[in-house]
Amino acid sequence: MDNELDEAMKRRKLEEDKVELHREELQQRRDELAQQKQQQGLMCEQMHQQAAQTEAILKLLTSVIGRSGK
């Protein structure tokens, strides 16, 4: 009887450990996804800034070309 109880306690502990490990893995994955989302946001912001800079350069070039043609 004690042996069965001991085995049952060991199985329960093993299951608890598995659940905790799974919980930790899920939290790690959530953290990774949050970090990826933040990085994507930063990249998107950088792309918008580069697009704005490119547009400003094109406007400047258009202005210079227009003046030199007169």
C-alpha positions, 0 to 999 in steps of 0.5 A: 500500500505504501509503495502504491501511495509512493508511486502515485505521489511520484507520478503526481510530482512528475505531472506537476513538474511537466505542467510547470515546465510547459507553463515556463515554455509558454511564458518564454514563447510569449516573451519572444513574441512580444520582443519580435513585435517590438522589433517589428514596430521599430523596423516599421518606424525606421522604414517610415523615417527612411521613406520620409527622408527619401521623399524629402531628397526627391523633392529637393532634387526636383526643386534643384533640377527645376531651378537649373532648367530655368 
